[in-house]
Amino acid sequence: MRGKYKLITTDDPCQTLGQGEVRSYATMIEAANAFAKAEAPYKTVVFHDGREARELTDDEERLLVNVCAKLGYDVEEVRG
């Protein structure tokens, strides 16, 4: 089964995240750990189960921020 959480990364500020590398994870905790460890400066996690695609819920976003904080990273939102 393909993962429902997608980590999208890019190191090119001129490239949209839609053009970035996509890796799938079965759980939000796996995606959050991968997000924290990814070296690309631009990254996001989204939910996509094949039918529904959406941004993270508030609870999922909190989990992402908390995992990153425990690993010593800050999460900042960047708007273009």
For each residue, the residues with C-beta under 8 A, 3 or more apart:
1: 26
2: 24 50
3: 6 24 25 26 27 30 31
4: 24 25 26 47 48 49
5: 24 25 26 27 28 30 31 45 46 47
6: 3 22 23 24 25 31 45 46 47 48
7: 22 23 24 25 31 34 35 38 43 44 45
8: 17 18 20 21 22 43 44 45 46
9: 20 21 23 38 40 42 43
10: 15 16 17 19 20 21 40 42 43
11: 39 40 41 42
12: 15 42
13: 41 42
14:
15: 10 12 19 20
16: 10 19 20
17: 8 10 20 42 43 44
18: 8
19: 10 15 16
20: 8 9 10 15 16 17 40 42 43
21: 8 9 10 40
22: 6 7 8
23: 6 7 9 34
24: 2 3 4 5 6 7
25: 3 4 5 6 7 28 30 31 34
26: 1 3 4 5 30
27: 3 5 30 31
28: 5 25 31 32 45 56 60 63 64
29: 32 33 63 67
30: 3 5 25 26 27 33 34
31: 3 5 6 7 25 27 28 34 35 45 64
32: 28 29 35 36 45 63 64 67 68
33: 29 30 36 37 67 71
34: 7 23 25 30 31 37 38
35: 7 31 32 38 43 45 64 67 68
36: 32 33 67 68 71 73
37: 33 34 71
38: 7 9 34 35 43
39: 11
40: 9 10 11 20 21 43
41: 11 13
42: 9 10 11 12 13 17 20 78
43: 7 8 9 10 17 20 35 38 40
44: 7 8 17
45: 5 6 7 8 28 31 32 35 56 60 64
46: 5 6 8 53 54 55 56
47: 4 5 6 52 53 54 55 56 60
48: 4 6 52 53 54
49: 4 52
50: 2
51:
52: 47 48 49
53: 46 47 48
54: 46 47 48
55: 46 47
56: 28 45 46 47 60 61 64
57: 60 61
58: 61 62
59: 62 63
60: 28 45 47 56 57 63 64
61: 56 57 58 64 65
62: 58 59 65 66
63: 28 29 32 59 60 66 67
64: 28 31 32 35 45 56 60 61 67 68 75
65: 61 62 68 69 75
66: 62 63 69 70
67: 29 32 33 35 36 63 64 70 71
68: 32 35 36 64 65 71 73 74 75
69: 65 66 72 73 74
70: 66 67
71: 33 36 37 67 68
72: 69
73: 36 68 69
74: 68 69
75: 64 65 68
76:
77:
78: 42
79:
80:
